[in-house]
Amino acid sequence: MMIRLFKRNGLGVQDFPGFGGFSFLFYLYLYAPILVLVVFSFNANQSATVWSGFSLDWYRAAFANQALRQAAGNSLLIAVCASMAATAIATLAALGTSRGAKFKGLQLSMGAIMLPLVLPEIVVGVATLALFSTLGLSLGYGNLIIAHTVFCIPFAYLPIRARLNDMDLSLEHAAADLYAGPWRTFRKVTLPLLMPGIVSGLMLAFIVSLDNFVISMMVSQAGTTTLPIFIFGLLRMGVTPDVNAVSTLILGVSVLFVSLSYLLSKKHA
């Protein structure tokens, strides 16, 4: 009854009494721990919870850690390869489901593309590990790249498909009227217009792969430790300022890439 009354008066859910206060408490609960982590990453004290002054020593210690640099390099290599492969597959999938001829299994195909996004990561990780074990697949970095690629496809697919839906079909029709073949139309018209969505999807897939822990933990082998797994190993000895510093760096990179992906998609919307 209350919802109907609000709708009849042209009001939204934000107009419910107490909605603003509840929202503030929710975001405070969600982001306060992250803010504390960032602040204490600049702590001069060796304790992660006792503030004794501002210092960048823990960032210096993090960059001087050879094992950490190796794990970061592993994560970057895997993220670059997986995001590029996932974006290429997602682009083809978006074109097939948006520009291709309609077929009976279209909705089923789109559901299959989005399946890694809706399934719990632990399920995807266990299933991937079982598949690799059944096939006897032991490719080192290759196992992680394959697993990350599959998981990142829907994250790259969403902005690419959204960009395709917003594009004006009349431009492609005009190219066809001027005797441009399908490949020339794609290369000269569709691809340049689609590029903002592709770049946005690539950045989103990259950061999802870089931050992934559960699937990486399941399928990683000796010598392929990624940065999230390395941080998890540090946490076994307790939360220390260098863990806060590394986590803050990952947070900064994640926020940067997600923001760029969002701004790029909005700019060309």
N, C-alpha and C positions, 0 to 999 in steps of 0.2 A: 504493500500500500504506500509506504513512504517513498520507495523508488519511483512508483508511478506518479506520485505527486510532484516529485522533483523533475521528472521528465516533462510533465505537463507544463511546468513553470519555466522550462528551458534551462534548468540547472543541471550541473554535472556532479559526479561523485565527489569532486573536490569541495563542493558546497555543503557536504554533510558536517554537522557539528563535531568538532574535535578531529577532523580529518588532517588538518595541518599539523597539529601537535603530534598525532600518531605517526605521521609521515616523518617528522623531524626525529622522533625517537627511533624509528626504524632505520633511518640512514645513519644516525649516530651509532647505533649498535653495529651496523654493517661496516662502517668506515673508520670508526675510532681505533680499532686494533691496528689497522693499516697505518694510520697517522702516527700511532705510538711507535710502531716498527721503524718508520722513516725517521722520526725524531731521535730515537735511541741508536740509529745507525751512525749518528754523529757524536756519540757519547765518548768522552775521554776515558771513562772508567772501564776496567776489564769486565765488570758485571754488566749484563744486558739490561738490568732493571734499576740500576742505581745511577742517577745522573750526577756527574761531577764536572761537567764543562764540555765545551765544543771542541771537536777534533776530527780530522780527516784520516787519522792513523789507521783505522780499520779498513778504509777504502784502499789505502796504500798496501796494507797487509793482504787484502783480497787480490789485488792486481799482481802482487809478488808471489802468490801461491801457484806453483807450477801445475799441480793437480787440478786446481780450479780452472786455470787457463786451458788445460787440455779438455776438460769437460765442457767448457764454453765453446771451444772450437768444434767439438763433436756435435753439440747442439746446433751451432750455426750451419755446419755442413749438412746435417740431416734436415734442418728446417728449410734451407735453400732448395735442396733437391726435392723434398716432399712437396713444398708449396708450388714449385714450378710444375711438377708432374700433376698435382691435384688441380691446378688452375687450367692446365691444358685439357685434362679430361672433363672438368666442369664446363669449360667453354664449349666443347663438342656436345656435351649433354644438354646445355642450355639451348644451343642452336637446334639440336634435334627435337627437343620438346617444345620449342617456341616457333621455329621457322620451318621445321620439317612437316611433312604431310601427317595428318591426324591418323592415329591407328588405335585399335581396341585397347592395347595395353599401355596407353599413354599415362593414365593416372597411376597404374601399378608401377611403371618405370620411374615416375617422379617420386613415388613413395619409397622405392628401393634406393634412389639417390639420397634421399633425406634420412634413411634408416640409421646411419651412424650418428646422426645428430640427436635422435630421440632415444636411442638405446643407452643405458648406463655404460660409462667407460669401462667399468670392471668386466661387464659382459663382453664388450668388444675385445678387450685385452685377453681374456681367457679364451675366447673363440679363435683369435688370431694365433695365440700360442699353441692351441690344440691343432690348428691347421698346419703351422710350421713343423710341429713335432710329427704329425702324420706324414707330411711330405719329406721329412728329413732335411728341411731347408735350414742351412746354417751359413748365412752370407755376411755375418757381422753387421756392418753398417747397413747392408742391403735389407736385412730383416726390419730394422727400424724405419728405413725409408719407405718400404712397402706398407707397413702398418700405419705410419703417419699419413701417407698419401691417401689411403682409403678413408681414414678418419677425417681428413681435411677437405675432402671433395665437397660435402654439403656447405661448408663455410665459404668456399670459393664460388659455389654454384649460386647462392642466394643473391649477392650483389650483381653478378653477371646476368642472371635471369631477370632481375628487377630492371637493369639497364636496357635489356632487350625489349621488355614490355613497354618502356617509356619511349623507345625510338619510333620515329615516324616512318611507316612502311612506304609512304609515297616516294621517298628518296630512292629506295631499292627498286620500286616499280619504274621510276623514271630512268634509272640506269638500264633496266631490262628493255625499256622502250627504245633506248639509244643503242640497242644491239650489243650490250655488254653481257657476256656469258656469266653463269653462276659464280665461277671462280673469280673473274674480274670484278664483278659486283661486290663480292665478299671482300676482296683485297682493297678495293678503292673506296667503297662506301660503308659496308657493314662494320668491318674491322676498325677503321678510325673512329667511328661513332661509338663502338663497343669498348674501345680501349680504356676509358675511365673505369668502367665496371670490371674489366679484367685486372687492372692494376689494383683496384680496391679489393677484389677477391684474393689476389696474390698476397697483399699485405696481411689480410685477415688470416689466410691459411698459414702464412709464415709465423705469425705470432702464436697461433693455436698450436702449431708444431713445436715451436720453441719452448712453450710453457707446459707441454704435455708431460705428465708424470706417470699416470696409472698404466697406460699402454706401454710406455717406455720401460717401466719397471718390469712388466711381464715378458717382453720380448728381447730386452737388451742382453748382450753376451759380454764376455770378458773383453775389456779394452774398448767398449763402446758406451761407457758411462756418460750420460747427458748431464747437463747442469742441474735440472730439478732432482735427479737421483743423487748427485753429489751433495746438494744441500740437505737432502733427507739423511744422508750418511753423517753429515755434520751435526744434525739435530739429535742424533743418538747420544752425543756427548753433552747435550743441553744447549739451550739457546745462548749464543755468544754474540758479541757485537759484530764480528766478521760475517756471521750468518745474516744479521740485520742489514749489513752493507750490501751483500750480494743480492738479497731479496729486494732491496730498494732499487738496485740497478735493473733487475729484471722487471720490476714494477714500472720503472720509468720507460723502458723500452716498449713494454706492452701498451702503456697509455699512449705513447707517441704513435705507434703503428695503428692502433685502433682509432685514434683521433684523426690521423691522416686518411685512413680508409673511409671514415664517416664524412669528413669534409670533402673528400674527392667525389664521393657518391652524391652528396648534396649539391656541390657546385655545378655538376653537369646534369642534375635532375631536370 
